[in-house]
Amino acid sequence: MLGVGRKLAKRILSTQPVITPDFRTAAYLSFAHRLPDRIGMLSAKLSGM
């Protein structure tokens, strides 16, 4: 389990393109990359914080 977290941590600040399975995921990732504060507010609302 630790190996997965370490691999993900190496990619957090990466600017390489991400391969996504569908258009919806690609659109969400593009939106999240451009407006991270909006995604944070949306996540907080959805989690009830």
N, C-alpha and C positions, 0 to 999 in steps of 0.2 A: 504494500500500500504506500509506503514512503517513496518508492521510486516514481510513482505517478505524480505525486505532489512536487517532487524535485524537478521533474521534466516540465511540468506546467509552470513552475516558478521561473525557469529559464526563459520561457516564452512570453512572459507578461509584458516586458518592455520591447519585444521584438516588433519590427515593422514588416516582417515577411507576410505575404498573403495567407489567409486561412482558407482551407478547402472546406466547404460546407455542403451538406447533402441536398439542400433545397433553397429556393429563392427566399422564402420567409426567414430562414436562419441567416442568410447572407444579408438581407435587408436590416434585420435586427442588429447584427454585428456592425454594420456600417453606421447605423444610427447611434449605437453605443459608443463607437469610436469617436464620432464627431461631437456628441453631446453627453459626456459621461455624467454630468451633474443631473441632467433630466432623468437618466436611467436610474440613478441613485434615489431620486425622489419617487419615481414610479415603484421601485422595489420596496421602499419604505412604506408606501401607501398599501401595496399589496400584502405586505407582511403584518400590517396593523400597527406600525410604530408611529 
